Each structure stands twice: as C-alpha cells, then as structure tokens.
Amino acid sequence: MITKSINFKDYDGSLMLGNVGIEKESLRISDLKLSKIPHEELLGSALFNRYITTDFSDAQIEFITPPFNQNENVSSFLDNLHHYTSKKINAEILWPLSMPPTRVLESEIPIAKYGKSNYGLLKEIYRRGLSNRYGKLMQTISGVHFNYSLPEEIWDADIFFSKEKKSNKLINQIYMGTIRNLHRYNWLLIYLLGCSPTVSRYFLNNS
C-alpha cells in the first residue's frame, strides 16, 4: 500500500510530460439529418485509417490523435484532422454538439460498415449487437475520450517505496486510484463541461 500523500507541486513539471491523446466523435450532418453518403466515398477506408475512422454509425466520424507529450501538439493534430475532413465532406457539416439534431430518426441511422474481411464483418456485427441491445439513437450520442499516461520518470519519485518502484503492482494501483477519483467527480465534469444545451424529444420517451 502507498501511505504517503503526493504533493503535486513537487512533480508538476514531470506530470506535464505525460502522453496525451484524444478520440473525438462527430456526426456528419446535411440539412439537420444524418448524411446518407457512405464514409468510404468521402474519406476512404474506415478500417485502415488510424486517424479518421467511424464509431457506431457510418455517418459518425471518429478522429484519433496519436499520443503527444505537449497539449499544443494534440490540439494542432486534431485541428488538422478537422480541416482535412471539412474539405472532403463538401456541403456537409460536423455536428458540434454531443446530442444529435432533432431531425435524426432511428430508422435513418446507418450502421458503420468495414468491408468484407473477417475483421471488418466482426466490427459491423458488434455494432448490430449494440443496436439490438440499446437502440441506434442512443449510439449516436458523440463525445470526446481523453487519454493520458503518466511519464516514466514519475515512477522514480521518492513518494514510492523503493521496492515498489516501476513494478506492475504499483503502476496498476496508481492508475486504478486515479480512475476512481475521476469517476467520483464525473457528474461534476459533465455538469460543468457538457456542450449540449438541448435534447431531442426522441430521447425523452419511455424507452
């Protein structure tokens, strides 16, 4: 067990050198409806592009940045992905809110397709399972995944017992404790930083 408290002021320089990556989902919208143009026609294969792919729907783009240890690099990379995609999708727009527009209907939501390979079919079948379990409309809620990993040098800090330095047990313990704290305050983060001021009435029915 780790019994010493961490004074982050002593390690803020090291913490800022941790790797950061972002996964951002955005719906492709035309006239307040989901795009009917296949992703592959506009942006190429969703299966083999590591930076621009699809999430649940074929009209739901997922941007993925590589890990960087500078926040400016992450923002710049994501910004470039946005600019590139905006030019490729022509008259469509990338919907800026988490909740889809009010005119998106369940029957009009296309499930993402990834070709005829075994791996591609497996990804499509997985999404069909999500559709059967939760419904398509729920899956179109788009968000941002923030990924962070601590820098390697942090494990050499004096706050850890020498016998536990860089051990898998120690690393797992620190990460799990961090996740628990994030989960504890998750409601507050959503309340303060959520970016959807309105919700479609289709989300407020009995189902």
N, C-alpha and C positions, 0 to 999 in steps of 0.2 A: 504493500500500500504506500501511496505517496502522502506524506503527512505535512509537508512544507507548503506554504502558500506561495503563489507566484506573484512577484511584483513586476508587472508588465513594463514599467518604466525602465527596468534594467535590461529588457530584451526587445524593446520596440524596434530597434534597428534590425535585429535578426528576423523578427516576425514579418517585417515589411518585405523581406526577401523570399517569402514563401511563394509557391507557384499558385497562380490563379487562372481559372478557365471559366468560360461562360457557355451555356447552352440556352438559346433563346428561340421560342416558338412564335410564329406569326402566321395568321391566316391570309391567304391570297383572296382579295375581295374585288368584285366587279359589280357596280350598281347595288351595293349593300347585300350582295349574295355571294356565296362561295363560288370561286372560279370553277368552271367546267373543263378548262383546258388541262390536259394531263401534265404533271410536273415534268416528265421526261421531254416533252416537246419544247418547253421553255428553258429548262435548266439542266438537261441531261439526266444521267442515271442517278437515282436517289440511293441506290445500293452501293455504288462505288465512289461517291464523292464524300470525303471525310469531313468537309466543312459545310456543305449545303445539301441537306437531305430532307426527308419528310418524317413527321411524327405519326399521329394516328390517321389523319386524312391525307389524301393526295393533294389537297389544297392547303395543307398545314405545313409550312416550311419550318425546318429546324436548323438554325445556324449553330455551328460548333466551332469554338476557337481552340487552338492548341494551348497548352499551359504556358504562361509567361510569369516572370517574377517582377514585372513592372505593370501597374494598373493602366498606364497610358498605352502600353503595347496591346493590352487586351481590348481596350476601347477602340483603338485605331483599327485593329484587325476586324472587329465586329462592324465598325462603321464601313469599312471597305466591302465586307460581305453584303451589307445593306445596299450600298450604292450599286454594286455589280448586279444584284438581284433586281433592284428597282428598274434598271435599264432593260433587263431581259424580259420582264413581265409586261412591258408595254403599258397599256391603259389600266392595268390592274393596280391595286394599292396593297401595301402590307398593313393590315389592320393593327392599330396601335394599342388596343385595349386587350385585357385578358379574356373578357367575356365576348362571345361572337355578336355580330349585329342581330337586331331583332328579326330580320327577314330570313335568317338561316333556319331552314326546316330540316328535321331529322331525315326525311326521305331524300333530301338533296345532298346529303353528305357522302362524298366518295371515299371509300377506304383506300389507303395507300397501297400501291402495287409496286413490286420489286422484280418483275420479270419471272421467268420460268425455271430458274435454277432451284435446287432444293432449298438453299438458304433463303432465296427470295420468296419462295412459296411459304416457307416456315414463318417468315416475318408477317406475311399477309394473313395467314391463318391465325396467328397470335392476335392480330388486330380484330379479326372477325370474332374471336372469343371475347375480347373486351366489349365489342358492340353488343353481343348477346347478353353479357352479364350486366353492363352498366348503361347501355344505350349509346348511340352515336353522338347525340347532342352534348352529353357530359364530357366526351373525349375532346371536343373542340375548344374547351377552355385552355387557353395558352398562357404560358408563364416563362419564367427565367430560372434556370438552375445555375447556382453559383458554386463553383468547385474551388476548394482551397486545400493545399497541403503545406504542412509546416516545413521550414527549411531544415536541411540535415544538421546544421550546426546547433540547432536548438537542443538536440538530444545530448549535447556535451555540457549543457548548463549545470551549474552547481546545485540547482534545486532538486536534481535527481540523485538518488543514491548511486554510488559508483558501480555497484554490482548490477544495477538495472539499466545502465546507460546503453541506449540503442538496442535494447532487447525487444523482441516482438511483443512480449507481455506489456512492457512499458508503453510502447507506441500505441497498441490497441487500447490500453487503459486511458491514455490521454485523449485519443480521438473519440472514444465512446463517451467520455465525460463531457467533451465539447458538444457532441451531438445532443446529449441530454439537456444541456443548458440552452442550446438553440431551440429545442423542442419546447422547453418550459416557457420561453418568451415568443414562441412562434405567432401566437394570436396577436401580440402587440406589433410585431413586424408587419403582419398583414394589414392590421388596422391603420398603421401609420403610412405604409408604403404601397398599399394596393392601388392599382391605377384604373379601376373600373367603377365609375360613379353611377352607372345604371346597369340593370339586369333585365334581360328579356323576360316577358311574362311566361314564355315557354319553359323557363327554369323554375317557375313557381307553382306548377300544378302538383297534383297528389303523387305523381310518380317520381 
